[in-house]
Amino acid sequence: MQTKAAAGQHSGGIKVRICIVTGLLIPALAFAETATDNSCPTLVSAAFTTAVEEREPLAQLTTAPLSVNELLFFTAIQDGNGEQLHHTWSYNGEPIVDVPLAVGSDYWRTWSSKTFAGLDLAPGGQWQVNVSTESGCELGNWTLTLTDDNAATQSPAPAASTPPASEKTSETPLKTPPEKAKGDAVDLSENYAVIRQLLDLGDTRAAKVAIRRARQLTANPQQLAELDTLAADNEAFAQLDKLIRQRDVHGARELMQTLVISISPDSPVYPALQSRHRLLKRLEGNERDTVFQAASSP
């Protein structure tokens, strides 16, 4: 799964196009719970969509087919200059990722997107996005329901902008679950590749889901133990990320010193940890490399 964020001012010509089958064109704003606090920015519009053209959503969706590979969530706000929006994506009520989005002017249009690698999706599954601000304003909640490919219809749009999606769907898991009674080791290389990619993106919530999915595929004691260790490493890395986002450099530095010793260099978490180490150095404004040097000392 990848998460991307994009933003645009009132004018411009950036075009983002995602070529997949869309769902019904139904306005979602009417179902939102919007904030009424005068100190909060005004939410002008918000919707799930499959593409953004000229900084406007190509369609406003409440349903989408299982074959969808990526969804975008679009918001336009007024009087939010200097604020930071949060798009918190959840699947069936379980938080997956929080996407921070900077607001650069009084009227600002911005969007986040999600690709769905490594997630076990099914017809009737629901994606939710909660929109809030860093200052605590709750701007609304939106829901999109996944459908069988044949049940979703395409919304009106130029034919060239929405060619049919691939017939491949997300119903097929990465690996067929083995017979757990045997306890034999299974090939989890694809699962580990997905987990590593998610960690490189800093998407620890999605990595947690992918780790849990991998655990369902094996009954081998050694593999289960390795996945338990990976889950613990992922949780620790998530805590480190939180400290860095909060600009708690001292706390992040202390935790970093522990993690570079406790997390194996063979762990999928370790490359992401090195990336955060470089980020932490930039936040500190110096070129010291004491943590990883200490970790490699005898």
Secondary structure in CASP SS format (residue, H / E / C, confidence):
PFRMAT SS
TARGET T0000
AUTHOR 0000-0000-0000
METHOD secondary structure of the structure
MODEL  1
M C 1.00
Q C 1.00
T E 1.00
K E 1.00
A E 1.00
A E 1.00
A E 1.00
G E 1.00
Q C 1.00
H C 1.00
S C 1.00
G C 1.00
G C 1.00
I C 1.00
K E 1.00
V E 1.00
R C 1.00
I C 1.00
C C 1.00
I C 1.00
V C 1.00
T C 1.00
G C 1.00
L C 1.00
L E 1.00
I C 1.00
P C 1.00
A C 1.00
L H 1.00
A H 1.00
F H 1.00
A C 1.00
E C 1.00
T C 1.00
A C 1.00
T C 1.00
D C 1.00
N C 1.00
S C 1.00
C C 1.00
P C 1.00
T E 1.00
L E 1.00
V E 1.00
S E 1.00
A E 1.00
A E 1.00
F E 1.00
T E 1.00
T C 1.00
A C 1.00
V E 1.00
E E 1.00
E C 1.00
R C 1.00
E E 1.00
P E 1.00
L C 1.00
A C 1.00
Q C 1.00
L E 1.00
T C 1.00
T E 1.00
A E 1.00
P E 1.00
L C 1.00
S C 1.00
V C 1.00
N C 1.00
E E 1.00
L E 1.00
L E 1.00
F E 1.00
F E 1.00
T E 1.00
A E 1.00
I E 1.00
Q E 1.00
D C 1.00
G C 1.00
N C 1.00
G C 1.00
E C 1.00
Q E 1.00
L E 1.00
H E 1.00
H E 1.00
T E 1.00
W E 1.00
S E 1.00
Y E 1.00
N C 1.00
G C 1.00
E E 1.00
P E 1.00
I E 1.00
V E 1.00
D E 1.00
V E 1.00
P E 1.00
L E 1.00
A E 1.00
V C 1.00
G C 1.00
S C 1.00
D C 1.00
Y E 1.00
W E 1.00
R E 1.00
T E 1.00
W E 1.00
S E 1.00
S E 1.00
K E 1.00
T E 1.00
F C 1.00
A C 1.00
G C 1.00
L C 1.00
D C 1.00
L C 1.00
A C 1.00
P C 1.00
G C 1.00
G C 1.00
Q E 1.00
W E 1.00
Q E 1.00
V E 1.00
N E 1.00
V E 1.00
S E 1.00
T E 1.00
E C 1.00
S C 1.00
G C 1.00
C C 1.00
E E 1.00
L E 1.00
G E 1.00
N E 1.00
W E 1.00
T E 1.00
L E 1.00
T E 1.00
L E 1.00
T E 1.00
D C 1.00
D H 1.00
N H 1.00
A H 1.00
A C 1.00
T C 1.00
Q C 1.00
S C 1.00
P C 1.00
A C 1.00
P C 1.00
A H 1.00
A H 1.00
S H 1.00
T C 1.00
P C 1.00
P C 1.00
A C 1.00
S C 1.00
E C 1.00
K C 1.00
T C 1.00
S C 1.00
E C 1.00
T C 1.00
P C 1.00
L C 1.00
K C 1.00
T C 1.00
P C 1.00
P C 1.00
E C 1.00
K C 1.00
A C 1.00
K C 1.00
G C 1.00
D C 1.00
A C 1.00
V C 1.00
D C 1.00
L C 1.00
S H 1.00
E H 1.00
N H 1.00
Y H 1.00
A H 1.00
V H 1.00
I H 1.00
R H 1.00
Q H 1.00
L H 1.00
L H 1.00
D H 1.00
L C 1.00
G C 1.00
D C 1.00
T H 1.00
R H 1.00
A H 1.00
A H 1.00
K H 1.00
V H 1.00
A H 1.00
I H 1.00
R H 1.00
R H 1.00
A H 1.00
R H 1.00
Q C 1.00
L C 1.00
T C 1.00
A C 1.00
N C 1.00
P H 1.00
Q H 1.00
Q H 1.00
L H 1.00
A H 1.00
E H 1.00
L H 1.00
D H 1.00
T H 1.00
L H 1.00
A H 1.00
A H 1.00
D H 1.00
N H 1.00
E H 1.00
A H 1.00
F H 1.00
A H 1.00
Q H 1.00
L H 1.00
D H 1.00
K H 1.00
L H 1.00
I H 1.00
R H 1.00
Q C 1.00
R C 1.00
D C 1.00
V H 1.00
H H 1.00
G H 1.00
A H 1.00
R H 1.00
E H 1.00
L H 1.00
M H 1.00
Q H 1.00
T H 1.00
L H 1.00
V H 1.00
I H 1.00
S H 1.00
I C 1.00
S C 1.00
P C 1.00
D C 1.00
S C 1.00
P C 1.00
V H 1.00
Y H 1.00
P H 1.00
A H 1.00
L H 1.00
Q H 1.00
S H 1.00
R H 1.00
H H 1.00
R H 1.00
L H 1.00
L H 1.00
K H 1.00
R H 1.00
L H 1.00
E H 1.00
G C 1.00
N C 1.00
E C 1.00
R C 1.00
D C 1.00
T H 1.00
V H 1.00
F H 1.00
Q H 1.00
A H 1.00
A H 1.00
S H 1.00
S C 1.00
P C 1.00
END
